[in-house]
């Protein structure tokens, strides 16, 4: 039985891989859906191709494991004949070599055909998703930084505004995404909506995304860009056209004036301690080195997808940014309890 262990181990690996794929597909809250979920026409053909390639890989692994098992069983049978003569051993060796040569030749031919078929399928998918089905009515410029995303909207009416780490789009409409980088090479990928495209310094690359239903789809930088590469996420929020129109109108407005005394003190504190990097439209804060925070409290996440956007997490990020994302440009900012309360009151108003 010990001679069967390598083959059985190989079969176990195939089974575990298949089970892992199935279990991931069954988890509705998988953060990055990869090819398990398609929410738009640009990702549908890619999903079909990915499943086909996954099935091909499982099939190849299964065949290899089966051949390995057969080879081990045959070798054990032949080695169990201690009374075989030298000529019998030589004949068996020659027969085995001929069989192995035929297997290698057939395997090479089949592999070549499969690889060629995969190449043709890939080229067909690339052609199918290269251009949107109709002209996009909205253009979004996404600029990648270490380690966050600046999002600039150009509205159909000609207005523009800036947000960060969260991209809102209307359902049923293709959206053009212009990608660029302010520092190193990054890559923009929202698996449920489209393939990935690199963001390269000094160059503008283009992509289009479209969601066929409302939802929140997570994206990620997929080009290693430094120690916090894994914490450089974004979200695409697909909304019904009417909801998106309301969001678009609200985002173009400046921040509401602080009403309470605590919020007013928090605004003054922000202007004194944070305005060198951050901007809040409608106030004296006009920094351009870090995310625009005009409507910060309306976002789902902060720190490029690292933390849920709650009052406590916002203060935690301000005070302990270097613990949450070491080497990011955001420093740890020491605040007294009174300052923390005032700043929180101000940030809470940025709806």
C-alpha positions, 0 to 999 in steps of 0.5 A: 500500500505504501507504493500507492501513496504518491499517486493518492496524494496527487489525487487528494491535491486535485480533490482539495483544489476542486473543493476549494473552488466550489466552497469559494463559489458558495460564499456570497461575501467573497471579497474578491470574486475573481471569476466566480461572479460577473456583474457586467458585460465586460466581465461575462466573457472573461468569466466563461474563459476563466471557468473553461481554463479552470476546468482544463487545469483540473482535467490535466491534473487528473490525467497526470495523477492517473498516469502517475498512479498507473506507473507506480502500480505497474512498476511495483508489479514488475519489481515483484518478480525476483525470478525474472531473467536478464533477457526478460528484464531487458524486454520489459525495459524496451517495452516500457520505453516504447510505451513512455515515448508514445505517451510523451508524443501523444501528450505533447500533441494534445497539450499543443492543441489545448494551448493553441485552443486556449490562445484562440479563446483568449484572443476572442475574449480580448476582442469581445471586451476591448470596446464598449457596446456604445459610447460611454456617457460618463468619464472617470479619471482614476489616479493611483498613488501609494496606496490610495486612489484619486477619482476625478469625475467629469459630468455630462454638464461639464462640471468636475469634482474629486473623491477617493477610493470609491467609484459610483457608476449608473447601472446599464451604462458603460463608463470610461475609466482613464487610468494614470499613476502619480508614482509607480506602476499600479494596476486597476482591477474590479473582477466582477466588472472588467479585467485589469489595466495597468496605471503607469506614470506618464501614460494614460490607459483606458478601460470601460466598466459597466454594471448590469445591476446595483451593488458594491463591487470590490477592486484591488491594485494587482501590481505590486507597488510597495509594502502596503500594496495589499491595502490598496483597494477601492469599491465600485458602487453601482446605482440605479440611474436616478440614485446615481444622478442624486449622488452626482448632484450631492457630490458636486456641492461643497461641505456643509458649514459646521453648525455646532461649537464642537464641529466648528472647533473641529474644522479649525483643528482640521485646517491647522493640522490636516489642510496641508495634505487634504482638501475639503471643498468649501473650506480653507483646506485645499491640500492635494497630496492626499484624499479629498475628504469633502464628503468623507462620511458618506463613503463606506470605507476609509484608508483605501478599503482598510477600515469601515467608515465609522466615527471610531475608525476615523479617529483610530486612523488619524491617531494610528495611521502608521500602525494600520498602514506602515510607510504610508504618507499619513502620519500618526497625529496626537490628539487630546481627548477634547481635540479628538471629540471636536475633530470627530464632530466635524468629520461626522458632518461631511456627508 
